[in-house]
Amino acid sequence: MNRRAFLSTAIKVFFTTAGIITGTIALLFSYPFKIKKRAVKYFPVMDEAEIPRRGVKTVTFKYKRQNRVLNTRAFVVNHNDIVYVLSPVCTHLGCLVNWHRRKHEFLCPCHGGRYDIEGKVLGGPPPAPLTRLPYRVSEGKLYIGLKV
Ligand code: FES
């Protein structure tokens, strides 16, 4: 390669690289990276009297997101006299876990993830515990909060 060909190639590489960098920067500044923060809305799932006195109760309920009615479920848990609500979404890849009463564990059917009654990981690939969902009890009903 002679000097002229080398300079020509170097100039082409320089301007191509500069164009790619400039285009990437322009895209980064023009793309709306603001992820719309979703508000927590509360949905009634059961009567207060139905909150388990001990153990886990699976509740299914409907909620509305962007004019669509969706079904979901959650686990209402009373463990050591502390009530909390766990999301059924496995923290590995998002499959829905099930409560196994005899084993006293939440089991994920996809890759064998296991969680204890508090949602802590016991085994398998999940990187984090099950998410605790906000809830409140009002006027005799238990409401579970979801970001919609
Ligand atoms: S999605 Fe639950 S273990 Fe993989």
Backbone and ligand atoms as CSV (ligand in chain L), in Angstrom:
chain,resi,resn,atom,element,x,y,z
A,1,MET,N,N,0.853,-1.185,0.000
A,1,MET,CA,C,0.000,0.000,0.000
A,1,MET,C,C,0.892,1.239,0.000
A,2,ASN,N,N,0.638,2.120,-0.978
A,2,ASN,CA,C,1.444,3.324,-1.022
A,2,ASN,C,C,0.896,4.376,-0.057
A,3,ARG,N,N,1.651,5.439,0.040
A,3,ARG,CA,C,1.306,6.490,1.004
A,3,ARG,C,C,-0.059,7.116,0.719
A,4,ARG,N,N,-0.358,7.357,-0.550
A,4,ARG,CA,C,-1.622,7.983,-0.946
A,4,ARG,C,C,-2.819,7.080,-0.575
A,5,ALA,N,N,-2.697,5.785,-0.889
A,5,ALA,CA,C,-3.779,4.842,-0.565
A,5,ALA,C,C,-3.969,4.742,0.943
A,6,PHE,N,N,-2.841,4.737,1.673
A,6,PHE,CA,C,-2.920,4.663,3.130
A,6,PHE,C,C,-3.652,5.878,3.702
A,7,LEU,N,N,-3.295,7.082,3.251
A,7,LEU,CA,C,-3.956,8.303,3.733
A,7,LEU,C,C,-5.435,8.314,3.377
A,8,SER,N,N,-5.758,7.865,2.182
A,8,SER,CA,C,-7.147,7.813,1.754
A,8,SER,C,C,-7.963,6.874,2.654
A,9,THR,N,N,-7.418,5.709,2.937
A,9,THR,CA,C,-8.096,4.751,3.812
A,9,THR,C,C,-8.226,5.308,5.224
A,10,ALA,N,N,-7.139,5.934,5.718
A,10,ALA,CA,C,-7.174,6.496,7.071
A,10,ALA,C,C,-8.240,7.582,7.185
A,11,ILE,N,N,-8.361,8.427,6.177
A,11,ILE,CA,C,-9.373,9.499,6.196
A,11,ILE,C,C,-10.781,8.895,6.176
A,12,LYS,N,N,-10.988,7.865,5.370
A,12,LYS,CA,C,-12.302,7.214,5.309
A,12,LYS,C,C,-12.657,6.596,6.662
A,13,VAL,N,N,-11.701,5.924,7.264
A,13,VAL,CA,C,-11.945,5.301,8.578
A,13,VAL,C,C,-12.253,6.374,9.619
A,14,PHE,N,N,-11.489,7.476,9.565
A,14,PHE,CA,C,-11.709,8.554,10.535
A,14,PHE,C,C,-13.117,9.115,10.411
A,15,PHE,N,N,-13.523,9.455,9.188
A,15,PHE,CA,C,-14.836,10.073,9.024
A,15,PHE,C,C,-15.969,9.082,9.286
A,16,THR,N,N,-15.768,7.833,8.941
A,16,THR,CA,C,-16.795,6.828,9.250
A,16,THR,C,C,-16.964,6.689,10.761
A,17,THR,N,N,-15.845,6.603,11.477
A,17,THR,CA,C,-15.895,6.487,12.933
A,17,THR,C,C,-16.522,7.734,13.542
A,18,ALA,N,N,-16.103,8.904,13.065
A,18,ALA,CA,C,-16.671,10.151,13.589
A,18,ALA,C,C,-18.170,10.211,13.329
A,19,GLY,N,N,-18.605,9.741,12.168
A,19,GLY,CA,C,-20.030,9.729,11.847
A,19,GLY,C,C,-20.811,8.810,12.762
A,20,ILE,N,N,-20.239,7.646,13.026
A,20,ILE,CA,C,-20.917,6.695,13.915
A,20,ILE,C,C,-21.017,7.277,15.320
A,21,ILE,N,N,-19.943,7.853,15.812
A,21,ILE,CA,C,-19.960,8.428,17.165
A,21,ILE,C,C,-20.946,9.583,17.246
A,22,THR,N,N,-20.920,10.466,16.256
A,22,THR,CA,C,-21.845,11.606,16.254
A,22,THR,C,C,-23.295,11.128,16.187
A,23,GLY,N,N,-23.562,10.143,15.343
A,23,GLY,CA,C,-24.920,9.608,15.224
A,23,GLY,C,C,-25.390,8.977,16.526
A,24,THR,N,N,-24.489,8.246,17.179
A,24,THR,CA,C,-24.847,7.602,18.445
A,24,THR,C,C,-25.161,8.651,19.510
A,25,ILE,N,N,-24.327,9.684,19.579
A,25,ILE,CA,C,-24.560,10.742,20.572
A,25,ILE,C,C,-25.882,11.448,20.281
A,26,ALA,N,N,-26.143,11.758,19.012
A,26,ALA,CA,C,-27.410,12.420,18.655
A,26,ALA,C,C,-28.597,11.545,19.029
A,27,LEU,N,N,-28.476,10.244,18.795
A,27,LEU,CA,C,-29.564,9.320,19.139
A,27,LEU,C,C,-29.785,9.284,20.647
A,28,LEU,N,N,-28.689,9.245,21.396
A,28,LEU,CA,C,-28.811,9.196,22.860
A,28,LEU,C,C,-29.513,10.432,23.402
A,29,PHE,N,N,-29.222,11.597,22.812
A,29,PHE,CA,C,-29.846,12.822,23.314
A,29,PHE,C,C,-31.280,12.993,22.830
A,30,SER,N,N,-31.595,12.426,21.702
A,30,SER,CA,C,-32.949,12.633,21.175
A,30,SER,C,C,-33.930,11.565,21.643
A,31,TYR,N,N,-33.445,10.387,22.043
A,31,TYR,CA,C,-34.344,9.315,22.456
A,31,TYR,C,C,-34.911,9.630,23.844
A,32,PRO,N,N,-36.196,9.486,24.005
A,32,PRO,CA,C,-36.802,9.807,25.315
A,32,PRO,C,C,-36.522,8.704,26.341
A,33,PHE,N,N,-35.439,8.880,27.057
A,33,PHE,CA,C,-35.064,7.852,28.021
A,33,PHE,C,C,-35.862,7.902,29.311
A,34,LYS,N,N,-36.663,8.941,29.441
A,34,LYS,CA,C,-37.450,9.012,30.666
A,34,LYS,C,C,-38.463,7.884,30.656
A,35,ILE,N,N,-38.249,6.939,31.521
A,35,ILE,CA,C,-39.213,5.852,31.628
A,35,ILE,C,C,-40.356,6.371,32.488
A,36,LYS,N,N,-41.526,6.272,31.926
A,36,LYS,CA,C,-42.689,6.784,32.624
A,36,LYS,C,C,-42.833,6.047,33.960
A,37,LYS,N,N,-42.797,6.819,35.025
A,37,LYS,CA,C,-42.959,6.202,36.338
A,37,LYS,C,C,-44.409,5.820,36.515
A,38,ARG,N,N,-44.592,4.579,36.853
A,38,ARG,CA,C,-45.953,4.102,37.022
A,38,ARG,C,C,-46.354,4.240,38.484
A,39,ALA,N,N,-47.553,4.701,38.663
A,39,ALA,CA,C,-48.060,4.892,40.015
A,39,ALA,C,C,-48.578,3.564,40.564
A,40,VAL,N,N,-48.504,3.437,41.875
A,40,VAL,CA,C,-49.046,2.238,42.523
A,40,VAL,C,C,-50.539,2.441,42.717
A,41,LYS,N,N,-51.302,1.488,42.220
A,41,LYS,CA,C,-52.747,1.501,42.441
A,41,LYS,C,C,-53.102,0.268,43.256
A,42,TYR,N,N,-54.094,0.434,44.103
A,42,TYR,CA,C,-54.476,-0.667,44.992
A,42,TYR,C,C,-55.747,-1.331,44.487
A,43,PHE,N,N,-55.750,-2.655,44.519
A,43,PHE,CA,C,-56.881,-3.438,44.033
A,43,PHE,C,C,-57.374,-4.346,45.150
A,44,PRO,N,N,-58.695,-4.395,45.343
A,44,PRO,CA,C,-59.231,-5.261,46.394
A,44,PRO,C,C,-59.097,-6.722,45.984
A,45,VAL,N,N,-58.604,-7.539,46.909
A,45,VAL,CA,C,-58.401,-8.949,46.562
A,45,VAL,C,C,-59.156,-9.907,47.476
A,46,MET,N,N,-59.445,-9.485,48.676
A,46,MET,CA,C,-60.166,-10.386,49.580
A,46,MET,C,C,-60.698,-9.588,50.768
A,47,ASP,N,N,-61.644,-10.220,51.466
A,47,ASP,CA,C,-62.116,-9.610,52.699
A,47,ASP,C,C,-61.035,-9.735,53.762
A,48,GLU,N,N,-61.027,-8.782,54.655
A,48,GLU,CA,C,-60.034,-8.805,55.729
A,48,GLU,C,C,-60.117,-10.112,56.527
A,49,ALA,N,N,-61.339,-10.616,56.698
A,49,ALA,CA,C,-61.529,-11.855,57.478
A,49,ALA,C,C,-60.904,-13.061,56.786
A,50,GLU,N,N,-60.627,-12.960,55.489
A,50,GLU,CA,C,-60.049,-14.090,54.748
A,50,GLU,C,C,-58.523,-14.105,54.776
A,51,ILE,N,N,-57.913,-13.107,55.360
A,51,ILE,CA,C,-56.444,-13.097,55.475
A,51,ILE,C,C,-56.052,-14.314,56.307
A,52,PRO,N,N,-55.136,-15.124,55.795
A,52,PRO,CA,C,-54.804,-16.349,56.532
A,52,PRO,C,C,-54.236,-16.032,57.919
A,53,ARG,N,N,-54.646,-16.837,58.877
A,53,ARG,CA,C,-54.108,-16.671,60.235
A,53,ARG,C,C,-52.708,-17.256,60.323
A,54,ARG,N,N,-52.420,-18.152,59.386
A,54,ARG,CA,C,-51.106,-18.779,59.337
A,54,ARG,C,C,-50.914,-19.368,57.940
A,55,GLY,N,N,-49.759,-19.217,57.381
A,55,GLY,CA,C,-49.480,-19.834,56.096
A,55,GLY,C,C,-49.698,-18.911,54.906
A,56,VAL,N,N,-49.930,-19.549,53.784
A,56,VAL,CA,C,-49.955,-18.836,52.499
A,56,VAL,C,C,-51.312,-19.028,51.835
A,57,LYS,N,N,-51.839,-17.960,51.326
A,57,LYS,CA,C,-53.081,-18.033,50.549
A,57,LYS,C,C,-52.829,-17.380,49.198
A,58,THR,N,N,-53.166,-18.108,48.149
A,58,THR,CA,C,-53.019,-17.569,46.794
A,58,THR,C,C,-54.281,-16.809,46.426
A,59,VAL,N,N,-54.115,-15.592,45.944
A,59,VAL,CA,C,-55.270,-14.816,45.503
A,59,VAL,C,C,-55.086,-14.474,44.028
A,60,THR,N,N,-56.170,-14.574,43.300
A,60,THR,CA,C,-56.151,-14.131,41.903
A,60,THR,C,C,-57.083,-12.934,41.808
A,61,PHE,N,N,-56.691,-11.993,41.007
A,61,PHE,CA,C,-57.519,-10.802,40.872
A,61,PHE,C,C,-57.258,-10.124,39.533
A,62,LYS,N,N,-58.177,-9.259,39.189
A,62,LYS,CA,C,-58.072,-8.526,37.925
A,62,LYS,C,C,-57.644,-7.097,38.216
A,63,TYR,N,N,-56.931,-6.517,37.281
A,63,TYR,CA,C,-56.587,-5.113,37.388
A,63,TYR,C,C,-56.560,-4.519,35.986
A,64,LYS,N,N,-56.614,-3.228,35.943
A,64,LYS,CA,C,-56.703,-2.554,34.656
A,64,LYS,C,C,-55.405,-1.803,34.373
A,65,ARG,N,N,-54.851,-2.030,33.198
A,65,ARG,CA,C,-53.666,-1.274,32.765
A,65,ARG,C,C,-53.893,-0.850,31.315
A,66,GLN,N,N,-53.844,0.436,31.094
A,66,GLN,CA,C,-54.013,0.999,29.754
A,66,GLN,C,C,-55.245,0.420,29.059
A,67,ASN,N,N,-56.363,0.512,29.751
A,67,ASN,CA,C,-57.666,0.079,29.226
A,67,ASN,C,C,-57.760,-1.418,28.947
A,68,ARG,N,N,-56.827,-2.171,29.469
A,68,ARG,CA,C,-56.919,-3.626,29.320
A,68,ARG,C,C,-57.100,-4.232,30.693
A,69,VAL,N,N,-57.992,-5.192,30.783
A,69,VAL,CA,C,-58.197,-5.886,32.050
A,69,VAL,C,C,-57.296,-7.120,32.047
A,70,LEU,N,N,-56.446,-7.209,33.064
A,70,LEU,CA,C,-55.483,-8.299,33.143
A,70,LEU,C,C,-55.728,-9.116,34.401
A,71,ASN,N,N,-55.386,-10.365,34.329
A,71,ASN,CA,C,-55.475,-11.241,35.501
A,71,ASN,C,C,-54.091,-11.415,36.095
A,72,THR,N,N,-54.028,-11.468,37.392
A,72,THR,CA,C,-52.764,-11.779,38.034
A,72,THR,C,C,-53.048,-12.485,39.351
A,73,ARG,N,N,-52.002,-12.846,40.017
A,73,ARG,CA,C,-52.178,-13.456,41.323
A,73,ARG,C,C,-51.052,-13.014,42.238
A,74,ALA,N,N,-51.244,-13.278,43.512
A,74,ALA,CA,C,-50.243,-12.934,44.517
A,74,ALA,C,C,-50.424,-13.887,45.690
A,75,PHE,N,N,-49.471,-13.857,46.585
A,75,PHE,CA,C,-49.549,-14.711,47.774
A,75,PHE,C,C,-49.683,-13.820,48.998
A,76,VAL,N,N,-50.765,-14.021,49.725
A,76,VAL,CA,C,-50.938,-13.338,51.006
A,76,VAL,C,C,-50.426,-14.296,52.070
A,77,VAL,N,N,-49.440,-13.836,52.830
A,77,VAL,CA,C,-48.753,-14.714,53.770
A,77,VAL,C,C,-48.905,-14.175,55.190
A,78,ASN,N,N,-49.169,-15.071,56.098
A,78,ASN,CA,C,-49.094,-14.743,57.520
A,78,ASN,C,C,-48.078,-15.705,58.120
A,79,HIS,N,N,-46.933,-15.163,58.435
A,79,HIS,CA,C,-45.845,-15.996,58.963
A,79,HIS,C,C,-45.343,-15.349,60.247
A,80,ASN,N,N,-45.375,-16.098,61.323
A,80,ASN,CA,C,-44.984,-15.577,62.642
A,80,ASN,C,C,-45.758,-14.301,62.988
A,81,ASP,N,N,-47.043,-14.333,62.679
A,81,ASP,CA,C,-47.954,-13.215,62.954
A,81,ASP,C,C,-47.591,-11.934,62.208
A,82,ILE,N,N,-46.862,-12.070,61.147
A,82,ILE,CA,C,-46.574,-10.917,60.287
A,82,ILE,C,C,-47.213,-11.190,58.923
A,83,VAL,N,N,-48.033,-10.253,58.495
A,83,VAL,CA,C,-48.705,-10.402,57.202
A,83,VAL,C,C,-47.917,-9.635,56.143
A,84,TYR,N,N,-47.742,-10.264,55.011
A,84,TYR,CA,C,-47.118,-9.599,53.870
A,84,TYR,C,C,-47.634,-10.248,52.599
A,85,VAL,N,N,-47.378,-9.589,51.485
A,85,VAL,CA,C,-47.849,-10.078,50.185
A,85,VAL,C,C,-46.641,-10.267,49.280
A,86,LEU,N,N,-46.549,-11.440,48.681
A,86,LEU,CA,C,-45.431,-11.738,47.784
A,86,LEU,C,C,-45.900,-11.810,46.346
A,87,SER,N,N,-45.077,-11.293,45.482
A,87,SER,CA,C,-45.324,-11.421,44.046
A,87,SER,C,C,-45.023,-12.858,43.642
A,88,PRO,N,N,-45.781,-13.395,42.687
A,88,PRO,CA,C,-45.495,-14.757,42.222
A,88,PRO,C,C,-44.421,-14.803,41.133
A,89,VAL,N,N,-43.874,-13.654,40.779
A,89,VAL,CA,C,-42.942,-13.592,39.638
A,89,VAL,C,C,-41.531,-13.973,40.094
A,90,CYS,N,N,-41.042,-15.059,39.535
A,90,CYS,CA,C,-39.696,-15.545,39.851
A,90,CYS,C,C,-38.676,-14.495,39.421
A,91,THR,N,N,-37.689,-14.269,40.273
A,91,THR,CA,C,-36.699,-13.232,39.973
A,91,THR,C,C,-35.617,-13.710,39.007
A,92,HIS,N,N,-35.712,-14.955,38.575
A,92,HIS,CA,C,-34.745,-15.417,37.580
A,92,HIS,C,C,-35.165,-14.918,36.198
A,93,LEU,N,N,-36.211,-15.527,35.627
A,93,LEU,CA,C,-36.635,-15.108,34.294
A,93,LEU,C,C,-38.127,-14.806,34.226
A,94,GLY,N,N,-38.760,-14.689,35.369
A,94,GLY,CA,C,-40.132,-14.196,35.371
A,94,GLY,C,C,-41.243,-15.221,35.292
A,95,CYS,N,N,-40.935,-16.487,35.437
A,95,CYS,CA,C,-42.021,-17.483,35.498
A,95,CYS,C,C,-42.804,-17.273,36.789
A,96,LEU,N,N,-43.975,-17.856,36.860
A,96,LEU,CA,C,-44.784,-17.715,38.066
A,96,LEU,C,C,-44.532,-18.898,38.993
A,97,VAL,N,N,-44.201,-18.590,40.217
A,97,VAL,CA,C,-43.921,-19.642,41.195
A,97,VAL,C,C,-45.229,-20.127,41.815
A,98,ASN,N,N,-45.169,-21.295,42.402
A,98,ASN,CA,C,-46.321,-21.883,43.092
A,98,ASN,C,C,-45.931,-22.197,44.523
A,99,TRP,N,N,-46.908,-22.108,45.400
A,99,TRP,CA,C,-46.666,-22.492,46.792
A,99,TRP,C,C,-46.869,-23.986,46.923
A,100,HIS,N,N,-45.859,-24.667,47.460
A,100,HIS,CA,C,-45.950,-26.101,47.695
A,100,HIS,C,C,-46.141,-26.310,49.190
A,101,ARG,N,N,-47.385,-26.633,49.529
A,101,ARG,CA,C,-47.746,-26.695,50.945
A,101,ARG,C,C,-46.933,-27.732,51.722
A,102,ARG,N,N,-46.740,-28.911,51.125
A,102,ARG,CA,C,-46.030,-29.962,51.861
A,102,ARG,C,C,-44.549,-29.628,52.039
A,103,LYS,N,N,-43.939,-29.101,51.017
A,103,LYS,CA,C,-42.512,-28.738,51.124
A,103,LYS,C,C,-42.319,-27.416,51.841
A,104,HIS,N,N,-43.415,-26.660,51.954
A,104,HIS,CA,C,-43.360,-25.358,52.616
A,104,HIS,C,C,-42.400,-24.410,51.893
A,105,GLU,N,N,-42.481,-24.446,50.572
A,105,GLU,CA,C,-41.597,-23.613,49.752
A,105,GLU,C,C,-42.363,-23.108,48.534
A,106,PHE,N,N,-41.890,-21.990,47.983
A,106,PHE,CA,C,-42.364,-21.558,46.672
A,106,PHE,C,C,-41.428,-22.191,45.649
A,107,LEU,N,N,-42.033,-22.839,44.653
A,107,LEU,CA,C,-41.228,-23.532,43.648
A,107,LEU,C,C,-41.492,-22.921,42.277
A,108,CYS,N,N,-40.422,-22.724,41.552
A,108,CYS,CA,C,-40.561,-22.211,40.193
A,108,CYS,C,C,-40.514,-23.391,39.223
A,109,PRO,N,N,-41.525,-23.522,38.364
A,109,PRO,CA,C,-41.572,-24.679,37.464
A,109,PRO,C,C,-40.571,-24.607,36.313
A,110,CYS,N,N,-39.988,-23.441,36.092
A,110,CYS,CA,C,-39.147,-23.287,34.892
A,110,CYS,C,C,-37.740,-23.846,35.053
A,111,HIS,N,N,-37.034,-23.413,36.084
A,111,HIS,CA,C,-35.643,-23.844,36.223
A,111,HIS,C,C,-35.328,-24.306,37.638
A,112,GLY,N,N,-36.360,-24.624,38.386
A,112,GLY,CA,C,-36.145,-25.199,39.709
A,112,GLY,C,C,-35.810,-24.200,40.798
A,113,GLY,N,N,-36.139,-22.954,40.611
A,113,GLY,CA,C,-35.904,-21.972,41.674
A,113,GLY,C,C,-36.751,-22.303,42.898
A,114,ARG,N,N,-36.178,-22.082,44.075
A,114,ARG,CA,C,-36.886,-22.386,45.327
A,114,ARG,C,C,-36.760,-21.201,46.271
A,115,TYR,N,N,-37.868,-20.887,46.918
A,115,TYR,CA,C,-37.906,-19.774,47.871
A,115,TYR,C,C,-38.569,-20.256,49.152
A,116,ASP,N,N,-38.170,-19.677,50.285
A,116,ASP,CA,C,-38.841,-20.037,51.534
A,116,ASP,C,C,-40.109,-19.200,51.688
A,117,ILE,N,N,-40.795,-19.366,52.801
A,117,ILE,CA,C,-42.082,-18.706,52.990
A,117,ILE,C,C,-41.943,-17.179,53.038
A,118,GLU,N,N,-40.749,-16.691,53.335
A,118,GLU,CA,C,-40.520,-15.246,53.333
A,118,GLU,C,C,-40.088,-14.737,51.957
A,119,GLY,N,N,-39.949,-15.673,51.023
A,119,GLY,CA,C,-39.556,-15.293,49.668
A,119,GLY,C,C,-38.056,-15.302,49.455
A,120,LYS,N,N,-37.290,-15.718,50.469
A,120,LYS,CA,C,-35.829,-15.763,50.307
A,120,LYS,C,C,-35.445,-16.967,49.455
A,121,VAL,N,N,-34.401,-16.802,48.669
A,121,VAL,CA,C,-33.962,-17.865,47.770
A,121,VAL,C,C,-33.362,-19.013,48.577
A,122,LEU,N,N,-33.851,-20.222,48.290
A,122,LEU,CA,C,-33.306,-21.423,48.921
A,122,LEU,C,C,-32.398,-22.192,47.973
A,123,GLY,N,N,-32.663,-22.053,46.678
A,123,GLY,CA,C,-31.867,-22.799,45.720
A,123,GLY,C,C,-32.259,-22.462,44.304
A,124,GLY,N,N,-31.435,-22.940,43.381
A,124,GLY,CA,C,-31.699,-22.687,41.963
A,124,GLY,C,C,-31.128,-21.355,41.518
A,125,PRO,N,N,-31.474,-20.948,40.312
A,125,PRO,CA,C,-30.840,-19.763,39.728
A,125,PRO,C,C,-31.373,-18.393,40.155
A,126,PRO,N,N,-32.505,-18.258,40.851
A,126,PRO,CA,C,-32.978,-16.892,41.140
A,126,PRO,C,C,-31.924,-16.052,41.860
A,127,PRO,N,N,-31.714,-14.821,41.377
A,127,PRO,CA,C,-30.686,-13.972,41.968
A,127,PRO,C,C,-31.165,-13.156,43.164
A,128,ALA,N,N,-32.475,-13.122,43.385
A,128,ALA,CA,C,-33.004,-12.248,44.438
A,128,ALA,C,C,-34.284,-12.856,45.001
A,129,PRO,N,N,-34.665,-12.415,46.189
A,129,PRO,CA,C,-35.907,-12.939,46.774
A,129,PRO,C,C,-37.140,-12.490,45.992
A,130,LEU,N,N,-38.253,-13.134,46.276
A,130,LEU,CA,C,-39.519,-12.707,45.687
A,130,LEU,C,C,-39.828,-11.295,46.163
A,131,THR,N,N,-40.456,-10.540,45.304
A,131,THR,CA,C,-40.769,-9.147,45.622
A,131,THR,C,C,-41.957,-9.075,46.580
A,132,ARG,N,N,-41.816,-8.240,47.587
A,132,ARG,CA,C,-42.955,-7.979,48.462
A,132,ARG,C,C,-43.769,-6.848,47.852
A,133,LEU,N,N,-45.049,-7.084,47.753
A,133,LEU,CA,C,-45.945,-6.088,47.175
A,133,LEU,C,C,-46.554,-5.247,48.282
A,134,PRO,N,N,-46.792,-3.978,48.008
A,134,PRO,CA,C,-47.461,-3.153,49.008
A,134,PRO,C,C,-48.918,-3.593,49.161
A,135,TYR,N,N,-49.419,-3.454,50.364
A,135,TYR,CA,C,-50.829,-3.780,50.582
A,135,TYR,C,C,-51.360,-2.879,51.680
A,136,ARG,N,N,-52.665,-2.838,51.768
A,136,ARG,CA,C,-53.279,-2.127,52.870
A,136,ARG,C,C,-54.641,-2.749,53.139
A,137,VAL,N,N,-55.062,-2.567,54.364
A,137,VAL,CA,C,-56.373,-3.070,54.765
A,137,VAL,C,C,-57.234,-1.857,55.056
A,138,SER,N,N,-58.371,-1.821,54.395
A,138,SER,CA,C,-59.241,-0.668,54.561
A,138,SER,C,C,-60.692,-1.106,54.383
A,139,GLU,N,N,-61.533,-0.636,55.285
A,139,GLU,CA,C,-62.969,-0.910,55.235
A,139,GLU,C,C,-63.252,-2.395,55.025
A,140,GLY,N,N,-62.522,-3.229,55.761
A,140,GLY,CA,C,-62.794,-4.663,55.733
A,140,GLY,C,C,-62.264,-5.403,54.524
A,141,LYS,N,N,-61.450,-4.746,53.713
A,141,LYS,CA,C,-60.888,-5.404,52.503
A,141,LYS,C,C,-59.364,-5.304,52.512
A,142,LEU,N,N,-58.752,-6.315,51.924
A,142,LEU,CA,C,-57.312,-6.269,51.707
A,142,LEU,C,C,-57.078,-5.805,50.275
A,143,TYR,N,N,-56.264,-4.787,50.119
A,143,TYR,CA,C,-55.920,-4.241,48.803
A,143,TYR,C,C,-54.445,-4.505,48.544
A,144,ILE,N,N,-54.144,-4.920,47.332
A,144,ILE,CA,C,-52.751,-5.122,46.946
A,144,ILE,C,C,-52.375,-4.047,45.943
A,145,GLY,N,N,-51.191,-3.491,46.143
A,145,GLY,CA,C,-50.723,-2.417,45.264
A,145,GLY,C,C,-49.898,-2.947,44.111
A,146,LEU,N,N,-50.222,-2.480,42.926
A,146,LEU,CA,C,-49.443,-2.831,41.718
A,146,LEU,C,C,-49.092,-1.542,40.988
A,147,LYS,N,N,-47.947,-1.554,40.351
A,147,LYS,CA,C,-47.588,-0.408,39.506
A,147,LYS,C,C,-48.265,-0.596,38.158
A,148,VAL,N,N,-49.205,0.291,37.856
A,148,VAL,CA,C,-49.929,0.157,36.587
A,148,VAL,C,C,-49.776,1.415,35.757
L,1,FES,S1,S,-37.640,-18.486,35.910
L,1,FES,FE1,FE,-37.750,-19.276,37.910
L,1,FES,S2,S,-35.956,-20.414,38.142
L,1,FES,FE2,FE,-35.832,-19.622,36.146
